[in-house]
């Protein structure tokens, strides 16, 4: 029940209708008997500054930040974690007595989604498709865990910028085309583009380049066309719900200081997806 003592958590996004985060977090709050409530806010670009100011004005305890605000939000915060600063994107904000601190739980979310499926990162070679906000967090996560990265993006300059940003963390190389000479070098392929979100999107990679030995990860959910193809080929497939779950777990712990009920969150996610 919402009372005068309820702590408000929000998500700022445009669009916001599709978000699954309110279900995941509200179920977790209820399970632990916490007087918190997670609310979606449709925040357009031109109101981002006002919305961030409102976190303090309305004493909102914390928010998730997602498309398209993850990078733009940084300039309005009082503090940013070293990791989020390094990645250049914030997806979680904590209001700690009117000090707004930004975090990035996407990198951790991606790494944990792989670890949870017993997929190794250290010394493994990855092909990352995409060079947007999500790709930055993923590349950072892989390099920090000791993996190596080949990165491809439609707009090559953005892939080059990611290489420059992270090259001191480990091996990262840009590829300008994807063919067998690339896919045969790598163990894991990650779609970090938005391709697959819309039903008629082309696939980010030709399935002919996949082999059963590949791990195929996608940040998009529910199951994409290429995920289905990869499964048919016999690849180990990790969908976008893994990253969604584990970034939520990390955000929950930042806001509440408590261990998140992972199994309840996972169950809720599966329920809302079916
Ligand atoms: P996010 O924060 O989810 O990563 P983003 O920053 O807008 O979103 O990044 C979207 C990614 O998907 C980019 O790598 C984009 O490629 P460009 O940098 O060339 O724009 C990629 N992407 C989107 N639509 C695409 C398409 N039709 N073909 C290829 N790549 C596409």
py3Dmol code that shows the C-alpha trace and the ligand (Angstrom):
import py3Dmol

protein = """\
ATOM      1  CA  UNK A   1       0.000   0.000   0.000  1.00  0.00           C
ATOM      2  CA  UNK A   2       1.256   3.492  -0.808  1.00  0.00           C
ATOM      3  CA  UNK A   3       1.566   5.593   2.341  1.00  0.00           C
ATOM      4  CA  UNK A   4       3.154   8.892   3.327  1.00  0.00           C
ATOM      5  CA  UNK A   5       6.387   6.999   3.958  1.00  0.00           C
ATOM      6  CA  UNK A   6       6.586   5.288   0.554  1.00  0.00           C
ATOM      7  CA  UNK A   7       9.917   5.825  -1.210  1.00  0.00           C
ATOM      8  CA  UNK A   8       9.519   6.532  -4.910  1.00  0.00           C
ATOM      9  CA  UNK A   9      11.792   5.050  -7.560  1.00  0.00           C
ATOM     10  CA  UNK A  10      11.252   6.022 -11.199  1.00  0.00           C
ATOM     11  CA  UNK A  11      12.355   5.359 -14.732  1.00  0.00           C
ATOM     12  CA  UNK A  12      12.883   8.241 -17.158  1.00  0.00           C
ATOM     13  CA  UNK A  13      12.589   7.205 -20.802  1.00  0.00           C
ATOM     14  CA  UNK A  14      11.111   8.144 -24.163  1.00  0.00           C
ATOM     15  CA  UNK A  15       9.272   5.966 -25.075  1.00  0.00           C
ATOM     16  CA  UNK A  16       8.528   4.342 -21.724  1.00  0.00           C
ATOM     17  CA  UNK A  17       5.411   2.247 -22.403  1.00  0.00           C
ATOM     18  CA  UNK A  18       7.366  -0.922 -23.209  1.00  0.00           C
ATOM     19  CA  UNK A  19       9.431  -0.974 -20.010  1.00  0.00           C
ATOM     20  CA  UNK A  20       9.402  -4.143 -17.896  1.00  0.00           C
ATOM     21  CA  UNK A  21      11.359  -2.568 -15.031  1.00  0.00           C
ATOM     22  CA  UNK A  22       8.324  -1.434 -12.952  1.00  0.00           C
ATOM     23  CA  UNK A  23       7.024  -5.020 -12.790  1.00  0.00           C
ATOM     24  CA  UNK A  24      10.414  -6.469 -11.837  1.00  0.00           C
ATOM     25  CA  UNK A  25      11.152  -3.930  -9.093  1.00  0.00           C
ATOM     26  CA  UNK A  26       7.654  -3.612  -7.626  1.00  0.00           C
ATOM     27  CA  UNK A  27       7.425  -7.385  -7.268  1.00  0.00           C
ATOM     28  CA  UNK A  28      10.837  -7.402  -5.547  1.00  0.00           C
ATOM     29  CA  UNK A  29       9.848  -4.567  -3.169  1.00  0.00           C
ATOM     30  CA  UNK A  30       6.648  -6.380  -2.288  1.00  0.00           C
ATOM     31  CA  UNK A  31       8.438  -9.683  -1.746  1.00  0.00           C
ATOM     32  CA  UNK A  32      10.852  -8.080   0.739  1.00  0.00           C
ATOM     33  CA  UNK A  33       8.074  -6.014   2.375  1.00  0.00           C
ATOM     34  CA  UNK A  34       9.784  -2.722   1.450  1.00  0.00           C
ATOM     35  CA  UNK A  35       7.723   0.454   1.341  1.00  0.00           C
ATOM     36  CA  UNK A  36       8.967   1.451  -2.131  1.00  0.00           C
ATOM     37  CA  UNK A  37       7.098   2.040  -5.379  1.00  0.00           C
ATOM     38  CA  UNK A  38       8.603   2.063  -8.906  1.00  0.00           C
ATOM     39  CA  UNK A  39       6.889   4.407 -11.377  1.00  0.00           C
ATOM     40  CA  UNK A  40       7.410   5.007 -15.134  1.00  0.00           C
ATOM     41  CA  UNK A  41       7.856   8.627 -16.269  1.00  0.00           C
ATOM     42  CA  UNK A  42       7.656   9.581 -19.935  1.00  0.00           C
ATOM     43  CA  UNK A  43      10.456  12.178 -20.125  1.00  0.00           C
ATOM     44  CA  UNK A  44      11.094  13.885 -23.446  1.00  0.00           C
ATOM     45  CA  UNK A  45      14.556  15.188 -24.295  1.00  0.00           C
ATOM     46  CA  UNK A  46      13.603  18.839 -23.788  1.00  0.00           C
ATOM     47  CA  UNK A  47      12.425  18.106 -20.219  1.00  0.00           C
ATOM     48  CA  UNK A  48      15.353  15.970 -19.076  1.00  0.00           C
ATOM     49  CA  UNK A  49      16.952  18.780 -17.064  1.00  0.00           C
ATOM     50  CA  UNK A  50      13.652  19.585 -15.321  1.00  0.00           C
ATOM     51  CA  UNK A  51      13.010  15.902 -14.661  1.00  0.00           C
ATOM     52  CA  UNK A  52      16.421  15.501 -13.020  1.00  0.00           C
ATOM     53  CA  UNK A  53      15.779  18.609 -10.905  1.00  0.00           C
ATOM     54  CA  UNK A  54      12.445  17.053  -9.904  1.00  0.00           C
ATOM     55  CA  UNK A  55      14.258  14.083  -8.324  1.00  0.00           C
ATOM     56  CA  UNK A  56      15.415  16.458  -5.581  1.00  0.00           C
ATOM     57  CA  UNK A  57      12.315  18.657  -5.617  1.00  0.00           C
ATOM     58  CA  UNK A  58       9.983  15.670  -5.142  1.00  0.00           C
ATOM     59  CA  UNK A  59      12.377  13.693  -2.931  1.00  0.00           C
ATOM     60  CA  UNK A  60      12.414  10.740  -5.320  1.00  0.00           C
ATOM     61  CA  UNK A  61      14.827   8.124  -3.920  1.00  0.00           C
ATOM     62  CA  UNK A  62      16.256   6.952  -7.223  1.00  0.00           C
ATOM     63  CA  UNK A  63      15.658   6.461 -10.919  1.00  0.00           C
ATOM     64  CA  UNK A  64      16.661   4.357 -13.878  1.00  0.00           C
ATOM     65  CA  UNK A  65      17.629   6.301 -16.964  1.00  0.00           C
ATOM     66  CA  UNK A  66      17.203   4.758 -20.355  1.00  0.00           C
ATOM     67  CA  UNK A  67      16.775   5.527 -24.048  1.00  0.00           C
ATOM     68  CA  UNK A  68      17.610   8.213 -25.095  1.00  0.00           C
ATOM     69  CA  UNK A  69      18.962   9.942 -21.961  1.00  0.00           C
ATOM     70  CA  UNK A  70      21.850   7.784 -20.694  1.00  0.00           C
ATOM     71  CA  UNK A  71      24.601  10.072 -21.971  1.00  0.00           C
ATOM     72  CA  UNK A  72      22.868  13.458 -21.775  1.00  0.00           C
ATOM     73  CA  UNK A  73      21.969  12.989 -18.113  1.00  0.00           C
ATOM     74  CA  UNK A  74      25.565  13.082 -16.873  1.00  0.00           C
ATOM     75  CA  UNK A  75      25.894  16.863 -16.986  1.00  0.00           C
ATOM     76  CA  UNK A  76      22.970  17.318 -14.552  1.00  0.00           C
ATOM     77  CA  UNK A  77      24.325  15.060 -11.790  1.00  0.00           C
ATOM     78  CA  UNK A  78      26.282  16.028  -8.658  1.00  0.00           C
ATOM     79  CA  UNK A  79      28.470  12.918  -8.726  1.00  0.00           C
ATOM     80  CA  UNK A  80      29.158  10.111 -11.185  1.00  0.00           C
ATOM     81  CA  UNK A  81      30.773   6.763 -10.296  1.00  0.00           C
ATOM     82  CA  UNK A  82      34.198   6.179 -11.849  1.00  0.00           C
ATOM     83  CA  UNK A  83      32.785   3.343 -13.916  1.00  0.00           C
ATOM     84  CA  UNK A  84      29.884   5.387 -15.336  1.00  0.00           C
ATOM     85  CA  UNK A  85      32.280   8.239 -16.065  1.00  0.00           C
ATOM     86  CA  UNK A  86      34.580   5.870 -17.884  1.00  0.00           C
ATOM     87  CA  UNK A  87      31.736   4.333 -19.890  1.00  0.00           C
ATOM     88  CA  UNK A  88      30.198   7.739 -20.547  1.00  0.00           C
ATOM     89  CA  UNK A  89      26.657   6.638 -19.711  1.00  0.00           C
ATOM     90  CA  UNK A  90      24.456   6.506 -16.603  1.00  0.00           C
ATOM     91  CA  UNK A  91      21.455   4.189 -16.204  1.00  0.00           C
ATOM     92  CA  UNK A  92      20.898   4.464 -12.447  1.00  0.00           C
ATOM     93  CA  UNK A  93      20.688   7.492 -10.132  1.00  0.00           C
ATOM     94  CA  UNK A  94      20.642   7.487  -6.339  1.00  0.00           C
ATOM     95  CA  UNK A  95      19.329  10.518  -4.459  1.00  0.00           C
ATOM     96  CA  UNK A  96      21.413  10.486  -1.294  1.00  0.00           C
ATOM     97  CA  UNK A  97      20.175  13.391   0.822  1.00  0.00           C
ATOM     98  CA  UNK A  98      19.920  15.696  -2.183  1.00  0.00           C
ATOM     99  CA  UNK A  99      23.163  14.580  -3.774  1.00  0.00           C
ATOM    100  CA  UNK A 100      22.418  12.886  -7.076  1.00  0.00           C
ATOM    101  CA  UNK A 101      24.934  10.192  -7.939  1.00  0.00           C
ATOM    102  CA  UNK A 102      24.956   8.387 -11.294  1.00  0.00           C
ATOM    103  CA  UNK A 103      25.951   4.747 -11.826  1.00  0.00           C
ATOM    104  CA  UNK A 104      26.122   2.389 -14.779  1.00  0.00           C
ATOM    105  CA  UNK A 105      24.787  -1.087 -14.001  1.00  0.00           C
ATOM    106  CA  UNK A 106      24.568  -2.170 -17.674  1.00  0.00           C
ATOM    107  CA  UNK A 107      28.195  -3.319 -17.830  1.00  0.00           C
ATOM    108  CA  UNK A 108      27.789  -5.383 -14.665  1.00  0.00           C
ATOM    109  CA  UNK A 109      24.409  -6.601 -15.950  1.00  0.00           C
ATOM    110  CA  UNK A 110      25.947  -7.892 -19.159  1.00  0.00           C
ATOM    111  CA  UNK A 111      28.880  -9.585 -17.393  1.00  0.00           C
ATOM    112  CA  UNK A 112      26.595 -11.251 -14.821  1.00  0.00           C
ATOM    113  CA  UNK A 113      24.199 -12.437 -17.533  1.00  0.00           C
ATOM    114  CA  UNK A 114      27.106 -14.338 -19.094  1.00  0.00           C
ATOM    115  CA  UNK A 115      28.591 -15.579 -15.820  1.00  0.00           C
ATOM    116  CA  UNK A 116      25.196 -16.836 -14.752  1.00  0.00           C
ATOM    117  CA  UNK A 117      25.142 -19.016 -17.883  1.00  0.00           C
ATOM    118  CA  UNK A 118      28.725 -20.174 -17.205  1.00  0.00           C
ATOM    119  CA  UNK A 119      30.087 -18.337 -20.230  1.00  0.00           C
ATOM    120  CA  UNK A 120      33.703 -17.386 -19.824  1.00  0.00           C
ATOM    121  CA  UNK A 121      34.958 -13.895 -20.650  1.00  0.00           C
ATOM    122  CA  UNK A 122      38.613 -13.936 -19.589  1.00  0.00           C
ATOM    123  CA  UNK A 123      40.931 -14.535 -22.558  1.00  0.00           C
ATOM    124  CA  UNK A 124      37.934 -15.119 -24.859  1.00  0.00           C
ATOM    125  CA  UNK A 125      37.467 -13.182 -28.086  1.00  0.00           C
ATOM    126  CA  UNK A 126      34.235 -11.284 -28.718  1.00  0.00           C
ATOM    127  CA  UNK A 127      32.710  -9.669 -31.774  1.00  0.00           C
ATOM    128  CA  UNK A 128      30.524  -6.757 -30.680  1.00  0.00           C
ATOM    129  CA  UNK A 129      28.052  -5.385 -33.220  1.00  0.00           C
ATOM    130  CA  UNK A 130      27.069  -1.769 -32.555  1.00  0.00           C
ATOM    131  CA  UNK A 131      28.653   1.302 -31.041  1.00  0.00           C
ATOM    132  CA  UNK A 132      25.830   3.032 -29.165  1.00  0.00           C
ATOM    133  CA  UNK A 133      25.327   3.445 -25.421  1.00  0.00           C
ATOM    134  CA  UNK A 134      24.682  -0.251 -24.797  1.00  0.00           C
ATOM    135  CA  UNK A 135      27.744  -1.301 -26.819  1.00  0.00           C
ATOM    136  CA  UNK A 136      29.971   1.017 -24.761  1.00  0.00           C
ATOM    137  CA  UNK A 137      28.905  -0.620 -21.493  1.00  0.00           C
ATOM    138  CA  UNK A 138      29.299  -4.104 -22.987  1.00  0.00           C
ATOM    139  CA  UNK A 139      32.766  -3.438 -24.405  1.00  0.00           C
ATOM    140  CA  UNK A 140      33.854  -1.949 -21.081  1.00  0.00           C
ATOM    141  CA  UNK A 141      32.492  -5.001 -19.224  1.00  0.00           C
ATOM    142  CA  UNK A 142      34.263  -7.483 -21.518  1.00  0.00           C
ATOM    143  CA  UNK A 143      37.618  -5.676 -21.384  1.00  0.00           C
ATOM    144  CA  UNK A 144      37.490  -5.255 -17.593  1.00  0.00           C
ATOM    145  CA  UNK A 145      36.927  -9.021 -17.293  1.00  0.00           C
ATOM    146  CA  UNK A 146      39.977  -9.760 -19.433  1.00  0.00           C
ATOM    147  CA  UNK A 147      38.210 -10.554 -22.712  1.00  0.00           C
ATOM    148  CA  UNK A 148      39.237  -9.250 -26.156  1.00  0.00           C
ATOM    149  CA  UNK A 149      37.017  -7.321 -28.525  1.00  0.00           C
ATOM    150  CA  UNK A 150      36.494  -6.884 -32.243  1.00  0.00           C
ATOM    151  CA  UNK A 151      33.905  -4.192 -32.825  1.00  0.00           C
ATOM    152  CA  UNK A 152      31.809  -3.493 -35.911  1.00  0.00           C
ATOM    153  CA  UNK A 153      29.343  -0.671 -36.479  1.00  0.00           C
ATOM    154  CA  UNK A 154      27.394   0.697 -39.435  1.00  0.00           C
ATOM    155  CA  UNK A 155      28.899   4.086 -38.646  1.00  0.00           C
ATOM    156  CA  UNK A 156      32.563   3.227 -38.469  1.00  0.00           C
ATOM    157  CA  UNK A 157      33.624   6.457 -36.750  1.00  0.00           C
ATOM    158  CA  UNK A 158      31.607   5.519 -33.658  1.00  0.00           C
ATOM    159  CA  UNK A 159      33.376   2.157 -33.425  1.00  0.00           C
ATOM    160  CA  UNK A 160      36.721   3.970 -33.755  1.00  0.00           C
ATOM    161  CA  UNK A 161      35.706   6.306 -30.918  1.00  0.00           C
ATOM    162  CA  UNK A 162      34.936   3.322 -28.673  1.00  0.00           C
ATOM    163  CA  UNK A 163      38.311   1.817 -29.517  1.00  0.00           C
ATOM    164  CA  UNK A 164      40.010   5.045 -28.528  1.00  0.00           C
ATOM    165  CA  UNK A 165      38.002   5.334 -25.340  1.00  0.00           C
ATOM    166  CA  UNK A 166      38.798   1.835 -24.071  1.00  0.00           C
ATOM    167  CA  UNK A 167      42.059   0.756 -25.710  1.00  0.00           C
ATOM    168  CA  UNK A 168      44.009   1.177 -22.474  1.00  0.00           C
ATOM    169  CA  UNK A 169      41.808  -1.504 -20.854  1.00  0.00           C
ATOM    170  CA  UNK A 170      42.827  -4.305 -23.220  1.00  0.00           C
ATOM    171  CA  UNK A 171      42.681  -5.600 -26.788  1.00  0.00           C
ATOM    172  CA  UNK A 172      40.103  -3.868 -28.972  1.00  0.00           C
ATOM    173  CA  UNK A 173      40.144  -3.671 -32.751  1.00  0.00           C
ATOM    174  CA  UNK A 174      37.659  -2.218 -35.225  1.00  0.00           C
ATOM    175  CA  UNK A 175      36.510  -4.297 -38.203  1.00  0.00           C
ATOM    176  CA  UNK A 176      34.987  -2.601 -41.232  1.00  0.00           C
ATOM    177  CA  UNK A 177      33.294  -5.701 -42.631  1.00  0.00           C
ATOM    178  CA  UNK A 178      32.126  -8.926 -41.043  1.00  0.00           C
ATOM    179  CA  UNK A 179      33.101 -12.079 -42.858  1.00  0.00           C
ATOM    180  CA  UNK A 180      34.366 -15.535 -41.940  1.00  0.00           C
ATOM    181  CA  UNK A 181      37.874 -14.230 -41.305  1.00  0.00           C
ATOM    182  CA  UNK A 182      36.371 -12.315 -38.368  1.00  0.00           C
ATOM    183  CA  UNK A 183      33.712 -14.730 -37.086  1.00  0.00           C
ATOM    184  CA  UNK A 184      36.105 -17.686 -37.151  1.00  0.00           C
ATOM    185  CA  UNK A 185      38.448 -15.821 -34.817  1.00  0.00           C
ATOM    186  CA  UNK A 186      35.840 -15.187 -32.142  1.00  0.00           C
ATOM    187  CA  UNK A 187      34.060 -17.358 -29.583  1.00  0.00           C
ATOM    188  CA  UNK A 188      31.189 -15.023 -28.727  1.00  0.00           C
ATOM    189  CA  UNK A 189      29.137 -12.658 -30.871  1.00  0.00           C
ATOM    190  CA  UNK A 190      27.090  -9.897 -29.249  1.00  0.00           C
ATOM    191  CA  UNK A 191      24.371  -7.931 -30.986  1.00  0.00           C
ATOM    192  CA  UNK A 192      24.507  -4.554 -29.197  1.00  0.00           C
ATOM    193  CA  UNK A 193      22.625  -2.734 -31.964  1.00  0.00           C
ATOM    194  CA  UNK A 194      18.919  -2.015 -31.792  1.00  0.00           C
ATOM    195  CA  UNK A 195      18.285  -4.338 -34.765  1.00  0.00           C
ATOM    196  CA  UNK A 196      15.637  -6.870 -33.838  1.00  0.00           C
ATOM    197  CA  UNK A 197      13.511  -4.459 -31.826  1.00  0.00           C
ATOM    198  CA  UNK A 198      11.137  -4.085 -34.770  1.00  0.00           C
ATOM    199  CA  UNK A 199       9.703  -7.188 -36.409  1.00  0.00           C
ATOM    200  CA  UNK A 200      10.789  -6.218 -39.937  1.00  0.00           C
ATOM    201  CA  UNK A 201      14.367  -5.230 -38.961  1.00  0.00           C
ATOM    202  CA  UNK A 202      17.108  -6.951 -40.955  1.00  0.00           C
ATOM    203  CA  UNK A 203      19.333  -9.286 -38.946  1.00  0.00           C
ATOM    204  CA  UNK A 204      22.518  -7.654 -37.624  1.00  0.00           C
ATOM    205  CA  UNK A 205      24.604 -10.517 -39.045  1.00  0.00           C
ATOM    206  CA  UNK A 206      24.097 -13.228 -41.654  1.00  0.00           C
ATOM    207  CA  UNK A 207      23.270 -16.536 -39.867  1.00  0.00           C
ATOM    208  CA  UNK A 208      25.600 -18.232 -42.360  1.00  0.00           C
ATOM    209  CA  UNK A 209      28.491 -16.781 -40.398  1.00  0.00           C
ATOM    210  CA  UNK A 210      27.430 -18.574 -37.198  1.00  0.00           C
ATOM    211  CA  UNK A 211      28.768 -21.957 -36.140  1.00  0.00           C
ATOM    212  CA  UNK A 212      27.500 -24.244 -33.380  1.00  0.00           C
ATOM    213  CA  UNK A 213      30.632 -23.445 -31.331  1.00  0.00           C
ATOM    214  CA  UNK A 214      29.670 -19.774 -31.133  1.00  0.00           C
ATOM    215  CA  UNK A 215      27.944 -18.196 -28.180  1.00  0.00           C
ATOM    216  CA  UNK A 216      25.401 -15.697 -29.515  1.00  0.00           C
ATOM    217  CA  UNK A 217      24.245 -12.871 -27.204  1.00  0.00           C
ATOM    218  CA  UNK A 218      21.603 -10.309 -27.988  1.00  0.00           C
ATOM    219  CA  UNK A 219      20.661  -7.236 -25.971  1.00  0.00           C
ATOM    220  CA  UNK A 220      17.249  -7.187 -27.614  1.00  0.00           C
ATOM    221  CA  UNK A 221      14.231  -9.027 -26.156  1.00  0.00           C
ATOM    222  CA  UNK A 222      11.955 -10.899 -26.586  1.00  0.00           C
ATOM    223  CA  UNK A 223      13.569 -13.489 -28.845  1.00  0.00           C
ATOM    224  CA  UNK A 224      14.837 -12.010 -32.124  1.00  0.00           C
ATOM    225  CA  UNK A 225      14.951 -13.597 -35.566  1.00  0.00           C
ATOM    226  CA  UNK A 226      18.720 -14.074 -35.323  1.00  0.00           C
ATOM    227  CA  UNK A 227      18.428 -15.653 -31.864  1.00  0.00           C
ATOM    228  CA  UNK A 228      16.071 -18.246 -33.359  1.00  0.00           C
ATOM    229  CA  UNK A 229      18.467 -18.877 -36.255  1.00  0.00           C
ATOM    230  CA  UNK A 230      21.406 -19.200 -33.842  1.00  0.00           C
ATOM    231  CA  UNK A 231      19.484 -21.738 -31.776  1.00  0.00           C
ATOM    232  CA  UNK A 232      18.748 -23.795 -34.900  1.00  0.00           C
ATOM    233  CA  UNK A 233      22.457 -23.804 -35.734  1.00  0.00           C
ATOM    234  CA  UNK A 234      23.211 -25.094 -32.238  1.00  0.00           C
ATOM    235  CA  UNK A 235      24.804 -22.006 -30.721  1.00  0.00           C
ATOM    236  CA  UNK A 236      24.488 -21.263 -27.030  1.00  0.00           C
ATOM    237  CA  UNK A 237      22.141 -18.275 -27.029  1.00  0.00           C
ATOM    238  CA  UNK A 238      21.817 -15.561 -24.373  1.00  0.00           C
ATOM    239  CA  UNK A 239      18.938 -13.138 -24.847  1.00  0.00           C
ATOM    240  CA  UNK A 240      18.533  -9.542 -23.725  1.00  0.00           C
ATOM    241  CA  UNK A 241      16.474 -10.465 -20.687  1.00  0.00           C
ATOM    242  CA  UNK A 242      19.648 -11.641 -18.922  1.00  0.00           C
ATOM    243  CA  UNK A 243      21.229  -8.183 -19.082  1.00  0.00           C
ATOM    244  CA  UNK A 244      17.892  -6.593 -18.192  1.00  0.00           C
ATOM    245  CA  UNK A 245      17.582  -8.769 -15.096  1.00  0.00           C
ATOM    246  CA  UNK A 246      21.113  -8.322 -13.825  1.00  0.00           C
ATOM    247  CA  UNK A 247      21.292  -4.559 -14.379  1.00  0.00           C
ATOM    248  CA  UNK A 248      18.033  -4.363 -12.398  1.00  0.00           C
ATOM    249  CA  UNK A 249      19.514  -6.474  -9.596  1.00  0.00           C
ATOM    250  CA  UNK A 250      22.502  -4.106  -9.333  1.00  0.00           C
ATOM    251  CA  UNK A 251      20.265  -0.997  -9.411  1.00  0.00           C
ATOM    252  CA  UNK A 252      17.967  -2.447  -6.722  1.00  0.00           C
ATOM    253  CA  UNK A 253      20.955  -2.941  -4.441  1.00  0.00           C
ATOM    254  CA  UNK A 254      22.159   0.656  -5.013  1.00  0.00           C
ATOM    255  CA  UNK A 255      18.754   2.107  -4.058  1.00  0.00           C
ATOM    256  CA  UNK A 256      17.896  -0.139  -1.117  1.00  0.00           C
ATOM    257  CA  UNK A 257      21.300  -1.229   0.194  1.00  0.00           C
ATOM    258  CA  UNK A 258      19.791  -4.738   0.379  1.00  0.00           C
ATOM    259  CA  UNK A 259      20.467  -7.935  -1.516  1.00  0.00           C
ATOM    260  CA  UNK A 260      17.996  -8.182  -4.394  1.00  0.00           C
ATOM    261  CA  UNK A 261      15.642 -11.199  -4.530  1.00  0.00           C
ATOM    262  CA  UNK A 262      17.038 -12.413  -7.860  1.00  0.00           C
ATOM    263  CA  UNK A 263      14.792 -15.467  -8.227  1.00  0.00           C
ATOM    264  CA  UNK A 264      11.625 -13.412  -7.702  1.00  0.00           C
ATOM    265  CA  UNK A 265      12.839 -10.805 -10.202  1.00  0.00           C
ATOM    266  CA  UNK A 266      13.667 -13.525 -12.734  1.00  0.00           C
ATOM    267  CA  UNK A 267      10.265 -15.194 -12.269  1.00  0.00           C
ATOM    268  CA  UNK A 268       8.476 -11.872 -12.687  1.00  0.00           C
ATOM    269  CA  UNK A 269      10.415 -11.131 -15.851  1.00  0.00           C
ATOM    270  CA  UNK A 270       9.526 -14.518 -17.330  1.00  0.00           C
ATOM    271  CA  UNK A 271       5.884 -13.996 -16.371  1.00  0.00           C
ATOM    272  CA  UNK A 272       5.580 -10.572 -17.997  1.00  0.00           C
ATOM    273  CA  UNK A 273       7.326 -11.824 -21.129  1.00  0.00           C
ATOM    274  CA  UNK A 274       4.867 -14.651 -21.712  1.00  0.00           C
TER     275      UNK A 274
END
"""
ligand_1 = """\
31
LIG
P 21.571 2.128 -27.327
O 21.655 3.138 -26.219
O 20.427 1.145 -27.123
O 22.860 1.448 -27.608
P 21.983 3.851 -29.607
O 23.017 4.567 -28.829
O 20.990 4.633 -30.390
O 21.100 2.931 -28.644
O 22.739 2.796 -30.581
C 22.065 2.033 -31.524
C 23.053 1.126 -32.253
O 22.336 0.329 -33.215
C 24.117 1.886 -33.056
O 25.297 1.123 -33.091
C 23.475 1.954 -34.442
O 24.385 2.117 -35.510
P 24.856 3.588 -35.959
O 25.869 4.021 -34.933
O 25.423 3.408 -37.315
O 23.610 4.448 -35.936
C 22.864 0.581 -34.535
N 21.788 0.533 -35.526
C 20.554 1.058 -35.408
N 19.834 0.841 -36.543
C 20.657 0.169 -37.388
C 20.513 -0.361 -38.717
N 19.392 -0.225 -39.404
N 21.578 -0.998 -39.280
C 22.729 -1.140 -38.589
N 22.931 -0.675 -37.334
C 21.909 -0.029 -36.737
"""
view = py3Dmol.view(width=600, height=400)
view.addModel(protein, "pdb")
view.setStyle({"model": 0}, {"cartoon": {"style": "trace"}})
view.addModel(ligand_1, "xyz")
view.setStyle({"model": 1}, {"stick": {}})
view.zoomTo()
view.show()
